[in-house]
């Protein structure tokens, strides 16, 4: 009974902290809402570029790697709007705190920086939901006539939330490399390229050779965007492996838990090094 009571109190405390930090972040970024509103222009322009490219690719064929032109446009439309929900820059914020020594203040606080940063991300993306996701989704639905209504909304929402967490945890781990590197900027740029390429941002992962698909299946990058997009569309396949939505979402959840464990190890090792040198 005492354990349950303690867990309840911990959950209430965490919820209050998340709400406070998230709300403060939302109000802070609301002052720069015009910056986020630019996405209403950038997103559709990016989609139009993809349309012209793939329209030319499908000029003399009905399908390409199992995709029709309509399915390809749905893929890029879903990729675009989901990116607005999972966008994250925790790696940049974290490496700046470590480089400047300001991370010290978080070691002394009762709330870990990782939880604080996640709460910030929730607030930031809540604002992004209203200023970026919804307007662009409506443009795709009513102007471009792209069907972006998921056949299984429940699984799609769960997968997007897990993609949100995976994106944050992976970026956070990259930011933690600043504990060992003087400047993690180079690692960050390489990571961003690998992340986007291996996460299906440029082309669906099924376009890669079979051996590459097999490697990508066991890497965490697909769980950031590719899996949420596939669940959003209503089916999943990679490396010749077809999984039901509950199966792939379950694997995605396990991957998120594993990445949380990796981040926990890196946080402890990094903080030991950080305090060990007298910062």
Secondary structure, DSSP 8 states (H G I E B T S, - for coil): -HHHHHHHHHHHHHHHHHHHHHHHHHHHHHTTHHHHHTHHHHHHHHHHHHHHHHHHHTTT-SEETTEEHHHHHHHHHHHHHHHHHH---HHHHHHHHHHHTTTHHHHTSSS-HHHHHHHHHHHHHHHHIIIIIHHHHHHHHHTS------SSHHHHHHHHHHHHHHHHHHHHHHHHGGGT-S--HHHHHHHHHHHHHHTTSSS-GGGS-HHHHHHHHTSGGGGTTHHHHHHHHT-EEETTEEE-HHHHHHHHHHHHHHHHHHHHHHHHHHHHHHHHTT-
